[in-house]
Amino acid sequence: METIRDNGHSDRVIKKCQRMAGLKALLKEWELSDNLDLDYVRGLKARLLSVKNQLKNMCGHDGSEGMDDW
């Protein structure tokens, strides 16, 4: 019988999805704020895009499926 080893990939995908959800929530709060810091919001959007691309490369999709669970 072949032993299947868990290399932690699924844990990394879950953490990446959680990070993406956190960045989305933070971005939403900043966009609703009266005191909008455009440079900070631009940086948040760049980080969110980076995480989306990393997740897409990790699992072949953008990770948006099932995001309501986070």
C-alpha positions in Angstrom: 0.0 0.0 0.0 1.3 3.4 -1.0 1.6 6.0 1.7 0.3 9.5 0.9 2.4 12.3 2.4 0.8 15.6 3.2 3.3 18.3 2.1 1.2 21.1 3.7 -0.1 22.3 0.3 -3.7 22.4 1.4 -2.8 24.3 4.5 -1.0 26.9 2.5 -3.9 27.3 0.1 -6.3 27.7 3.1 -4.0 30.4 4.6 -3.8 32.1 1.2 -7.6 32.2 1.0 -7.8 33.6 4.5 -5.3 36.3 3.7 -7.2 37.2 0.5 -10.5 37.4 2.5 -8.8 39.6 5.1 -7.4 42.0 2.5 -10.8 42.2 0.8 -12.5 43.1 4.1 -9.8 45.7 4.9 -10.1 47.2 1.4 -13.9 47.4 1.8 -13.6 49.2 5.1 -11.0 51.7 3.7 -13.2 52.4 0.7 -16.1 53.2 2.9 -14.0 55.4 5.2 -14.4 59.2 5.1 -10.7 59.6 5.6 -9.5 57.8 2.5 -5.7 57.3 2.1 -5.3 56.7 -1.6 -1.7 55.5 -1.4 -2.7 52.9 1.3 -5.7 51.7 -0.7 -3.6 51.4 -3.8 -1.1 49.3 -1.8 -4.0 47.1 -0.5 -5.2 46.5 -4.1 -1.7 45.6 -5.2 -1.3 43.1 -2.3 -4.8 41.7 -3.1 -3.9 41.2 -6.7 -0.6 39.5 -5.7 -2.4 37.1 -3.4 -5.0 36.3 -6.1 -2.2 35.5 -8.6 -0.4 33.4 -6.1 -3.5 31.4 -5.3 -4.3 31.0 -9.0 -0.9 29.6 -9.5 -1.2 27.3 -6.5 -4.5 25.7 -7.4 -5.6 26.7 -10.9 -8.4 29.1 -9.9 -8.8 32.5 -8.2 -10.0 31.0 -4.9 -13.3 32.9 -5.0 -15.3 29.6 -4.8 -16.2 29.0 -1.2 -15.0 32.3 0.1 -18.1 32.7 2.1 -16.8 30.0 4.4 -13.9 32.2 5.7 
